[in-house]
């Protein structure tokens, strides 16, 4: 499987979508880095893994989750939570609506 090359203009488009400012020099450098990474991934796809058993968990841990319990000691009241809010209404934070196409 051969990946398509990433160009500096592709990096510019991704940066625009992610709202990350990058310079022209950074676009070129990032394109080189992305292509190097994709080259390594292409090499991984060429490895024959047909005789390797699949795995979904490699740490040996059985249950890494904890019960979802309320920690009353660290819980804020509604007034405490809103104390430093610049705007709130009826006990809720108020934020500006942002709707735009990228």
C-alpha positions as CSV (number, residue, x, y, z in Angstrom):
1,X,0.0,0.0,0.0
2,X,1.6,3.3,-1.1
3,X,0.4,6.5,0.6
4,X,-0.2,9.6,-1.4
5,X,2.5,12.3,-0.8
6,X,1.6,15.2,1.4
7,X,2.4,18.6,-0.1
8,X,3.1,21.9,1.6
9,X,-0.4,23.0,0.3
10,X,-1.9,20.0,2.0
11,X,-0.3,21.0,5.2
12,X,-1.5,24.6,4.8
13,X,-5.1,23.3,4.3
14,X,-4.9,21.0,7.4
15,X,-3.4,23.9,9.4
16,X,-6.3,26.2,8.3
17,X,-8.9,23.5,9.3
18,X,-7.2,23.1,12.7
19,X,-6.8,26.9,13.0
20,X,-3.1,26.5,13.6
21,X,-0.9,29.3,12.2
22,X,2.1,27.9,10.2
23,X,4.6,29.7,8.1
24,X,5.6,28.7,4.6
25,X,8.9,27.3,5.9
26,X,6.9,25.3,8.5
27,X,4.6,24.0,5.8
28,X,7.5,22.6,3.9
29,X,9.2,21.1,6.9
30,X,5.9,19.5,8.2
31,X,5.2,18.0,4.7
32,X,8.7,16.3,4.8
33,X,8.0,15.0,8.3
34,X,4.5,13.7,7.3
35,X,5.9,12.0,4.2
36,X,8.7,10.3,6.3
37,X,6.0,9.0,8.7
38,X,3.8,7.7,5.9
39,X,6.9,6.0,4.5
40,X,7.4,4.1,7.7
41,X,3.7,3.2,7.9
42,X,3.9,1.9,4.3
43,X,6.8,-0.4,5.4
44,X,4.7,-1.7,8.2
45,X,1.9,-2.6,5.8
46,X,4.4,-4.7,3.8
47,X,5.2,-7.0,6.8
48,X,3.6,-10.5,6.7
49,X,1.6,-10.9,9.9
50,X,-0.5,-13.8,8.7
51,X,1.1,-16.1,11.3
52,X,0.9,-13.7,14.2
53,X,-2.0,-14.1,16.5
54,X,-4.2,-11.1,16.9
55,X,-4.2,-9.2,20.2
56,X,-6.3,-6.5,21.7
57,X,-4.6,-6.1,25.1
58,X,-0.9,-6.3,25.8
59,X,-0.5,-5.0,29.4
60,X,-2.1,-8.0,31.2
61,X,-4.3,-5.6,33.2
62,X,-7.8,-7.0,33.8
63,X,-9.9,-4.0,34.8
64,X,-8.3,-0.6,34.5
65,X,-11.5,1.3,35.2
66,X,-12.7,2.6,38.6
67,X,-16.3,3.1,39.8
68,X,-17.7,6.5,38.9
69,X,-18.2,7.9,42.4
70,X,-19.0,11.5,43.5
71,X,-16.1,13.0,45.4
72,X,-18.0,15.3,47.7
73,X,-14.7,16.8,49.1
74,X,-13.7,18.1,45.7
75,X,-17.2,19.0,44.5
76,X,-18.1,22.7,43.9
77,X,-21.4,24.2,44.6
78,X,-23.2,25.9,41.7
79,X,-22.3,29.3,43.1
80,X,-18.6,28.3,43.5
81,X,-18.5,27.0,40.0
82,X,-19.9,30.2,38.6
83,X,-17.9,32.6,40.9
84,X,-15.3,33.5,38.3
85,X,-17.5,33.2,35.2
86,X,-17.6,36.3,33.1
87,X,-21.2,35.6,32.1
88,X,-23.9,33.3,33.4
89,X,-27.7,33.1,33.4
90,X,-30.0,31.0,35.5
91,X,-27.1,29.0,36.9
92,X,-25.5,28.2,33.6
93,X,-22.3,29.5,31.9
94,X,-23.0,31.8,28.9
95,X,-20.7,31.6,25.9
96,X,-20.8,33.1,22.5
97,X,-22.2,31.0,19.7
98,X,-19.7,30.2,17.0
99,X,-20.9,28.8,13.7
100,X,-18.7,29.0,10.7
101,X,-17.6,26.9,7.7
102,X,-13.9,26.0,7.5
